[in-house]
Amino acid sequence: MTKVHLTRLVLETTSPMVISSGERETGFDNALARDANGLPYIPATAIAGVWRSLATQLDAAMAERWFGSLQQRSLLRLQPGFLHNSANKPVMGLQDPVALRAEPLFTRLLQPSPHHRDRVAINDRGVAKDTAKFEQIMLPAGLRFSTSIQWTLTDAADSEALLAQWDQLLQLWADRRMAFGASTRNGLGQIKLVGLQEQLFDLAQGPSAAKALQLAARAVPTTLSKTLAAASTALVADIPLQALDNWRCGSGSVLLGKAPKSGSVALISYSEPRVEWQQHQARWQTKSPVLCGSSIKGILAHRLAFHYRRHAGIFAEQMAEESHASWQKRPDALDTLLGLVGENHEDARAGLLYVDDSSIDVKAEDTVLRTHNTIDRFTGGVMQGALFTEELLYRPKFCVRLWLRKTDSLDATLKAALADTLRDLTEGLLPMGAGSGRGSSLVALDSSRELFIHPEFQTAQQEKIA
């Protein structure tokens, strides 16, 4: 008996994704992985690497059996994730370059930089760290990819056990940690399944079964044939916020409202393009304001360090004789939550805290143009010829959503620091956005929407609110 089990998956990116080729694009710190057509794709090795890592945490022996080792081959045959065009069809095989450039969805994606984010590390003072700026090329959210997974069932006696293990492996595709590329704990690389189809082909039936297998391997499922659920991460907080007045986040390049009658706008809220699907047809949405997960995480990390030192009794008076490097270094205990990029592979670790990108709910008419004078820092007067304009959003709404990998490794001090940080956020004591020195990042709890904070991290006042 030889039966081939085929699974077709259609993935949609719910946040930007960074799968690098290892090269560097001119002017940027990375280059995207691309196929022979020059289109971005998800390498099969990237899929296998993430999937195997999650499977190993579930059952190491099972992971070795399915993904292979130096002593045995893998049971799985994985296909790369091929990009879909605007008609929801995967582009497989070498295509005509002229036809590709005529495809509306690919016009941007064929460019060396379909989209990029400027990123910078934050120091102990809560401002940009010197020489820590970098730019990441990434794929916009909303793109669809399809992949095929095959494995062979040859032993009838072992079929029931294999099918049970396969179901466990497939459930991992619903795991919050099933994300591809870089900075997955900062909200990038998140996916959702929009299509799932499983079929079993008995090759003993002859050429007709093989032909059916070939046709099925190119099918594009539009529904989920089974429900997937995984619970390796827990929602820590879902905090609805609203700006108190005019507000801005990041630094963008596309105006969200009307252009001024004269001059240009120097400071604009960050927005990025994304793809929207309606009736399995794709179109570009070029103005989607977003508060990046990395920005949220940087703000939370600074306040986490403050509260951790407070609970641990590490006060400034005790560090009066310490070096500047010691002042800049955050407490080692925070590495458990936030992760650590070490010089050696053995020193690096992934954090337990996941932070989602936050979409900004605002309309074009809810934008404000404000004109500023630049102040001469030496005289305190207006600097001649240095007038500039800023576009602000009027009282936008957004949610801060945090996840934590299920574990027992968080100590009481770290839990207390996280709880106090969430309390500051719900009480409007933690600015969220850009321009905090000018008051354009003040936020408060949005009482019109439901607040959720995990019971382990609730203070007494938050329990009343929740």
Secondary structure as GFF3:
##gff-version 3
##sequence-region A 1 466
A	DSSP	beta_strand	3	13	.	.	.	ID=ss1
A	DSSP	alpha_helix	44	58	.	.	.	ID=ss2
A	DSSP	alpha_helix	60	67	.	.	.	ID=ss3
A	DSSP	beta_strand	77	78	.	.	.	ID=ss4
A	DSSP	beta_strand	82	83	.	.	.	ID=ss5
A	DSSP	alpha_helix	97	102	.	.	.	ID=ss6
A	DSSP	alpha_helix	106	109	.	.	.	ID=ss7
A	DSSP	beta_strand	116	122	.	.	.	ID=ss8
A	DSSP	beta_strand	128	137	.	.	.	ID=ss9
A	DSSP	beta_strand	144	153	.	.	.	ID=ss10
A	DSSP	three_ten_helix	156	158	.	.	.	ID=ss11
A	DSSP	alpha_helix	159	171	.	.	.	ID=ss12
A	DSSP	three_ten_helix	172	174	.	.	.	ID=ss13
A	DSSP	three_ten_helix	184	186	.	.	.	ID=ss14
A	DSSP	beta_strand	191	202	.	.	.	ID=ss15
A	DSSP	three_ten_helix	203	205	.	.	.	ID=ss16
A	DSSP	alpha_helix	207	216	.	.	.	ID=ss17
A	DSSP	beta_strand	233	243	.	.	.	ID=ss18
A	DSSP	beta_strand	246	247	.	.	.	ID=ss19
A	DSSP	beta_strand	271	278	.	.	.	ID=ss20
A	DSSP	beta_strand	281	291	.	.	.	ID=ss21
A	DSSP	alpha_helix	293	312	.	.	.	ID=ss22
A	DSSP	three_ten_helix	316	319	.	.	.	ID=ss23
A	DSSP	alpha_helix	324	328	.	.	.	ID=ss24
A	DSSP	three_ten_helix	332	334	.	.	.	ID=ss25
A	DSSP	alpha_helix	335	338	.	.	.	ID=ss26
A	DSSP	three_ten_helix	345	347	.	.	.	ID=ss27
A	DSSP	beta_strand	353	355	.	.	.	ID=ss28
A	DSSP	beta_strand	358	359	.	.	.	ID=ss29
A	DSSP	three_ten_helix	364	366	.	.	.	ID=ss30
A	DSSP	beta_strand	367	375	.	.	.	ID=ss31
A	DSSP	beta_strand	382	394	.	.	.	ID=ss32
A	DSSP	beta_strand	397	405	.	.	.	ID=ss33
A	DSSP	alpha_helix	412	426	.	.	.	ID=ss34
A	DSSP	three_ten_helix	436	438	.	.	.	ID=ss35
A	DSSP	beta_strand	443	445	.	.	.	ID=ss36
A	DSSP	beta_strand	452	453	.	.	.	ID=ss37
A	DSSP	three_ten_helix	455	457	.	.	.	ID=ss38
A	DSSP	alpha_helix	460	465	.	.	.	ID=ss39
###
